[in-house]
């Protein structure tokens, strides 16, 4: 019983933490209005006193926003329309919340001081905010057309803000976004020096389609309606399959094996004594481990396509180790539970296999290094 009472006390205390009164006292009038509105829809807000508290929270929220609007009106910055629209959107949503709460009680709804043209003012400010981002995007795009790819990307972000926050179809934003994407994309010509190393060609390292990002496009040949900005020159270096290194670990195991049994019987044939003769047998067990470590070197250079200047480069090495083990048993096999799996040290892997594995490792590594080298250009 005590635990049940304690639980109810905690539950009621928690409910108080999220009451409209609590948010009102903290100055979060909108949250207070929404909670009062929820009570009104559920029939809990049916007394004049509770309705009056909701009216006060609504009035204070409206006054706070109107004062903020008055301050913004004095600003000469066109960016003010972004904040003005946020305020009018908040006012319109607040009034809609109250209207829905008292849809069946028109008299109660009339006690709230609504701004009648809030929706039209929200729409007008939304258009001005969209215009702000549109003009901002056009200004960035002008620099983008002159070769500033970062400016073109900023233009695309401005046009994207219009679609995300204000209007899906605003003026010719779709066309301007297309142009911004065109002028903001970095085009890189991927050059792979073909070298035959241990009968392997690196011409398929890596695939340009695996490297493309939002603002970076790789090409295996020049052409098309775009300019090449950089060349990524991939130079495979030495690839070495490695030498085999054999380690040997041997030990001896012994065991007493029953050799013969002599039984002594009495006149009735009953065994009265049993004499066992044992033979000690031994075996040598050797475990062979063969390891092989190969490596491959690679270099990537990012060159300015116009000047040939080396702007970024990286040299790296990939290594791989393979090993194989086996066991040999010599002597009396009865002395051990081990079984022979080989009679001479095993081969770790062939040179062919090692080079193939190194090449596969290089493909992933080259792609990863290329992404890092071209980031932000």
C-alpha positions as CSV (number, residue, x, y, z in Angstrom):
1,X,0.0,0.0,0.0
2,X,2.8,2.4,0.9
3,X,4.6,1.7,-2.4
4,X,1.3,2.4,-4.3
5,X,0.9,5.7,-2.6
6,X,4.5,6.6,-3.3
7,X,4.0,5.9,-7.0
8,X,0.9,8.1,-7.1
9,X,2.8,11.0,-5.5
10,X,5.6,10.6,-8.0
11,X,3.1,10.5,-10.9
12,X,1.3,13.6,-9.8
13,X,4.6,15.4,-9.2
14,X,5.7,14.5,-12.7
15,X,2.4,15.7,-14.2
16,X,2.9,19.0,-12.4
17,X,6.3,19.5,-14.1
18,X,4.5,19.5,-17.5
19,X,1.5,21.5,-16.6
20,X,0.6,24.7,-18.6
21,X,1.1,26.7,-15.4
22,X,4.7,25.5,-15.2
23,X,5.4,26.6,-18.7
24,X,3.6,29.9,-18.2
25,X,5.8,30.7,-15.2
26,X,8.9,29.9,-17.3
27,X,7.7,32.4,-19.9
28,X,7.0,29.7,-22.5
29,X,3.6,31.0,-23.3
30,X,3.1,29.1,-26.6
31,X,3.7,25.8,-24.8
32,X,1.3,26.8,-22.1
33,X,-1.3,27.7,-24.7
34,X,-0.9,24.3,-26.4
35,X,-1.3,22.5,-23.2
36,X,-4.4,24.5,-22.2
37,X,-5.8,23.9,-25.7
38,X,-5.4,20.1,-25.2
39,X,-7.3,20.4,-21.9
40,X,-10.0,22.4,-23.7
41,X,-10.4,19.7,-26.3
42,X,-10.7,17.0,-23.7
43,X,-13.3,19.0,-21.7
44,X,-11.0,19.7,-18.7
45,X,-10.9,23.4,-19.4
46,X,-14.5,24.3,-18.7
47,X,-14.4,26.9,-15.9
48,X,-14.0,30.6,-16.5
49,X,-10.9,30.7,-14.3
50,X,-9.0,28.1,-16.3
51,X,-10.1,29.7,-19.6
52,X,-8.9,33.0,-18.3
53,X,-5.4,31.6,-17.6
54,X,-5.3,30.4,-21.2
55,X,-6.4,33.8,-22.5
56,X,-3.6,35.4,-20.5
57,X,-1.0,33.0,-21.8
58,X,-2.3,33.6,-25.4
59,X,-2.3,37.4,-24.9
60,X,1.3,37.5,-23.6
61,X,2.5,35.3,-26.5
62,X,0.8,37.6,-29.0
63,X,2.2,40.7,-27.4
64,X,5.7,39.3,-27.3
65,X,5.6,38.5,-31.0
66,X,4.1,41.9,-31.9
67,X,6.9,43.7,-30.1
68,X,9.5,41.6,-31.9
69,X,7.8,42.4,-35.2
70,X,7.9,46.1,-34.4
71,X,11.7,45.9,-33.7
72,X,12.3,44.1,-37.0
73,X,10.3,46.6,-39.0
74,X,12.9,49.2,-38.2
75,X,15.7,47.0,-39.7
76,X,16.9,47.8,-43.2
77,X,18.3,44.3,-43.7
78,X,16.3,42.1,-46.2
79,X,17.3,39.1,-44.1
80,X,14.8,40.3,-41.5
81,X,12.0,38.7,-43.5
82,X,13.2,35.3,-42.5
83,X,12.6,36.0,-38.9
84,X,9.4,38.0,-39.6
85,X,8.0,35.0,-41.4
86,X,8.8,32.7,-38.5
87,X,6.9,35.1,-36.2
88,X,3.8,35.3,-38.4
89,X,3.9,31.6,-38.8
90,X,3.9,31.2,-35.0
91,X,1.1,33.6,-34.6
92,X,-1.0,31.9,-37.3
93,X,-0.4,28.5,-35.7
94,X,-1.2,29.8,-32.2
95,X,-4.5,31.3,-33.4
96,X,-5.4,28.1,-35.3
97,X,-4.7,26.0,-32.1
98,X,-7.1,28.1,-30.1
99,X,-9.8,28.2,-32.8
100,X,-9.7,24.4,-33.0
101,X,-10.0,24.0,-29.2
102,X,-13.1,26.1,-29.0
103,X,-14.7,25.1,-32.3
104,X,-17.9,24.1,-30.5
105,X,-17.8,27.1,-28.1
106,X,-17.8,30.3,-30.3
107,X,-18.4,32.5,-27.3
108,X,-15.3,31.4,-25.5
109,X,-13.2,31.7,-28.7
110,X,-14.4,35.4,-29.1
111,X,-12.6,36.2,-25.8
112,X,-9.2,35.7,-27.5
113,X,-7.8,38.8,-29.3
114,X,-7.1,37.3,-32.8
115,X,-5.2,39.2,-35.5
116,X,-7.7,38.7,-38.4
117,X,-5.2,38.9,-41.3
118,X,-2.5,36.8,-39.7
119,X,-2.6,34.2,-42.5
120,X,-2.3,36.7,-45.2
121,X,0.5,38.5,-43.4
122,X,2.3,35.1,-42.9
123,X,2.0,34.4,-46.7
124,X,3.3,37.9,-47.6
125,X,6.3,37.6,-45.3
126,X,6.9,34.1,-46.6
127,X,7.1,35.5,-50.1
128,X,9.5,38.2,-48.9
129,X,11.7,35.6,-47.2
130,X,11.8,33.5,-50.3
131,X,12.8,36.5,-52.3
132,X,15.6,37.2,-49.9
133,X,17.1,33.7,-50.4
134,X,16.4,33.9,-54.2
135,X,18.3,37.2,-54.6
136,X,21.1,35.8,-52.3
137,X,21.3,32.7,-54.5
138,X,21.5,34.7,-57.7
139,X,24.3,36.8,-56.3
140,X,26.3,33.7,-55.3
141,X,25.5,32.2,-58.7
142,X,27.0,35.1,-60.6
143,X,30.4,34.4,-58.9
144,X,29.9,30.7,-59.5
145,X,29.6,31.3,-63.2
146,X,33.0,33.1,-63.0
147,X,34.6,30.0,-61.7
148,X,34.0,30.2,-57.9
149,X,32.6,26.7,-57.3
150,X,32.2,27.3,-53.5
151,X,29.9,30.3,-54.4
152,X,27.9,28.1,-56.7
153,X,27.4,25.6,-54.0
154,X,26.3,28.4,-51.6
155,X,23.8,29.5,-54.3
156,X,22.4,26.0,-54.5
157,X,22.0,26.0,-50.7
158,X,20.0,29.2,-50.9
159,X,17.7,27.9,-53.6
160,X,17.3,24.7,-51.6
161,X,16.2,26.7,-48.5
162,X,13.3,28.2,-50.6
163,X,12.0,24.7,-51.5
164,X,12.5,23.4,-48.0
165,X,11.1,26.2,-46.0
166,X,8.8,28.3,-48.2
167,X,7.6,27.1,-51.6
168,X,8.1,24.0,-53.6
169,X,7.8,25.8,-56.9
170,X,9.0,29.4,-56.5
171,X,9.8,31.4,-59.7
172,X,12.6,29.5,-61.6
173,X,14.3,28.1,-58.6
174,X,14.5,24.6,-60.2
175,X,16.4,26.0,-63.2
176,X,18.7,28.1,-60.9
177,X,19.4,25.0,-58.8
178,X,20.4,23.1,-61.9
179,X,22.8,25.9,-62.9
180,X,24.3,26.1,-59.4
181,X,24.9,22.3,-59.4
182,X,26.5,22.6,-62.8
183,X,28.9,25.4,-61.8
184,X,29.5,24.1,-58.3
185,X,30.6,20.5,-59.3
186,X,34.3,19.7,-59.4
187,X,35.2,17.4,-62.3
188,X,38.2,15.2,-61.9
189,X,39.9,13.2,-64.6
190,X,41.1,9.9,-63.2
191,X,44.4,8.8,-64.7
192,X,45.6,5.3,-63.9
193,X,49.1,4.4,-65.1
194,X,48.9,0.9,-66.6
195,X,51.7,-1.2,-65.3
196,X,52.1,-4.9,-65.5
197,X,53.4,-6.2,-62.2
198,X,53.3,-10.0,-61.7
199,X,50.9,-10.2,-64.6
200,X,48.4,-7.8,-63.0
201,X,47.1,-4.6,-64.6
202,X,46.0,-1.8,-62.4
203,X,43.8,-0.2,-65.0
204,X,40.6,-1.1,-63.2
205,X,41.7,0.5,-59.9
206,X,39.3,2.1,-58.9
207,X,35.9,2.5,-60.6
208,X,34.9,6.2,-61.0
209,X,31.3,5.5,-60.2
210,X,32.3,4.4,-56.7
211,X,33.9,7.7,-56.0
212,X,31.3,10.3,-57.1
213,X,29.9,12.5,-54.4
214,X,27.3,15.3,-54.4
215,X,29.8,17.9,-55.6
216,X,32.7,15.8,-57.0
217,X,32.5,13.8,-60.3
218,X,35.2,11.5,-61.6
219,X,35.7,10.8,-65.3
220,X,37.9,8.3,-67.1
221,X,38.1,10.5,-70.2
222,X,37.7,14.2,-71.0
223,X,34.7,15.4,-72.9
224,X,31.1,16.5,-72.4
225,X,29.7,19.9,-71.5
226,X,32.1,20.4,-68.5
227,X,35.6,21.4,-67.9
228,X,38.1,19.2,-66.1
229,X,39.4,21.0,-63.0
230,X,41.8,18.5,-61.6
231,X,43.6,15.3,-62.6
232,X,44.0,12.4,-60.2
233,X,47.0,10.5,-61.2
234,X,47.3,7.1,-59.6
235,X,50.7,5.5,-59.8
236,X,51.1,1.9,-58.7
237,X,54.5,1.2,-57.3
238,X,56.3,-2.0,-56.3
239,X,54.2,-5.0,-55.5
240,X,56.1,-7.7,-53.7
241,X,54.5,-11.1,-52.7
242,X,57.1,-11.7,-50.0
243,X,59.2,-14.6,-48.8
244,X,58.1,-17.6,-46.8
245,X,59.2,-17.8,-43.3
246,X,58.9,-21.3,-41.6
247,X,58.9,-21.8,-37.9
248,X,59.0,-25.3,-36.3
249,X,57.9,-26.3,-32.9
250,X,58.6,-30.0,-31.8
251,X,57.9,-32.0,-28.7
252,X,57.9,-35.6,-27.5
253,X,55.0,-37.5,-26.1
254,X,55.3,-40.8,-24.2
255,X,52.9,-43.4,-23.0
256,X,53.0,-46.8,-21.3
257,X,51.3,-49.4,-23.5
258,X,50.2,-52.8,-22.3
259,X,52.5,-55.4,-24.0
260,X,51.5,-58.7,-22.4
261,X,49.4,-60.2,-19.7
262,X,50.2,-63.4,-17.7
263,X,47.4,-65.0,-15.6
264,X,48.0,-67.5,-12.8
265,X,45.0,-69.8,-12.1
266,X,44.3,-72.3,-9.3
267,X,43.2,-76.0,-9.7
268,X,39.7,-74.8,-10.4
269,X,40.7,-72.5,-13.1
270,X,40.1,-69.3,-11.2
271,X,42.5,-66.4,-11.9
272,X,44.4,-65.8,-8.7
273,X,47.1,-63.5,-10.1
274,X,47.4,-61.2,-13.2
275,X,50.8,-60.0,-14.3
276,X,50.9,-57.2,-16.8
277,X,54.0,-56.2,-18.8
278,X,54.1,-52.6,-20.1
279,X,56.1,-51.1,-23.0
280,X,57.0,-47.4,-23.1
281,X,56.4,-45.9,-26.5
282,X,57.1,-42.4,-27.7
283,X,56.5,-40.1,-30.7
284,X,57.8,-36.8,-31.9
285,X,55.2,-34.2,-32.9
286,X,56.3,-31.2,-35.0
287,X,54.1,-28.3,-35.9
288,X,55.2,-26.2,-38.8
289,X,53.9,-22.7,-39.4
290,X,54.7,-20.9,-42.6
291,X,54.0,-17.2,-42.9
292,X,54.3,-14.9,-45.9
293,X,54.0,-11.1,-45.9
294,X,53.7,-9.1,-49.1
295,X,53.3,-5.4,-49.7
296,X,52.3,-3.0,-52.4
297,X,53.1,0.7,-52.8
298,X,50.8,3.3,-54.3
299,X,51.0,7.0,-55.0
300,X,48.2,9.5,-55.8
301,X,48.8,13.0,-57.1
302,X,46.0,15.6,-57.5
303,X,47.1,18.0,-60.3
304,X,45.6,21.3,-61.4
305,X,44.3,20.6,-64.9
306,X,45.2,24.0,-66.2
307,X,48.6,24.6,-64.6
308,X,49.7,21.1,-63.9
309,X,50.6,22.1,-60.3
310,X,50.6,19.3,-57.7
311,X,48.0,20.5,-55.2
312,X,47.8,17.4,-53.1
313,X,49.4,14.0,-53.0
314,X,49.7,10.9,-50.8
315,X,52.0,7.8,-50.8
316,X,50.9,4.7,-49.0
317,X,51.5,1.0,-48.6
318,X,49.3,-1.9,-48.2
319,X,50.5,-5.1,-46.5
320,X,49.1,-8.6,-46.1
321,X,50.2,-11.6,-44.2
322,X,49.0,-15.2,-44.8
323,X,50.0,-18.2,-42.8
324,X,49.5,-22.0,-42.9
325,X,50.1,-24.6,-40.3
326,X,50.4,-28.4,-40.3
327,X,51.5,-31.2,-38.0
328,X,53.8,-34.2,-38.6
329,X,54.2,-37.2,-36.3
330,X,57.2,-39.5,-36.3
331,X,57.8,-42.6,-34.0
332,X,55.1,-44.7,-32.5
333,X,51.7,-43.1,-33.3
334,X,50.2,-44.9,-30.2
335,X,52.0,-42.4,-28.0
336,X,49.9,-39.4,-29.1
337,X,46.4,-38.5,-30.2
338,X,47.9,-36.1,-32.8
339,X,47.6,-37.1,-36.4
340,X,49.9,-36.1,-39.3
341,X,48.6,-33.6,-41.7
342,X,51.9,-33.0,-43.6
343,X,55.3,-34.4,-44.0
344,X,57.1,-31.2,-44.9
345,X,56.5,-27.5,-44.2
346,X,53.4,-26.2,-46.0
347,X,53.3,-23.3,-48.4
348,X,51.6,-20.2,-47.0
349,X,50.2,-19.1,-50.4
350,X,51.4,-18.7,-54.0
351,X,52.8,-15.5,-55.3
352,X,49.8,-15.3,-57.6
353,X,47.3,-15.5,-54.7
354,X,49.3,-12.9,-52.6
355,X,49.4,-10.4,-55.5
356,X,45.7,-10.9,-56.1
357,X,44.8,-10.2,-52.5
358,X,47.0,-7.1,-52.4
359,X,45.3,-5.8,-55.5
360,X,41.9,-6.2,-53.9
361,X,43.1,-4.4,-50.8
362,X,44.5,-1.6,-52.9
363,X,41.2,-1.0,-54.7
364,X,39.4,-0.1,-51.4
365,X,42.4,1.9,-50.1
366,X,42.8,3.9,-53.3
367,X,39.1,4.8,-53.3
368,X,39.3,5.9,-49.7
369,X,42.4,7.9,-50.2
370,X,41.0,9.6,-53.3
371,X,37.9,10.7,-51.4
372,X,40.0,12.3,-48.8
373,X,42.4,14.0,-51.2
374,X,39.6,15.7,-53.3
375,X,37.4,16.7,-50.3
376,X,36.7,20.4,-50.4
377,X,38.2,21.2,-53.8
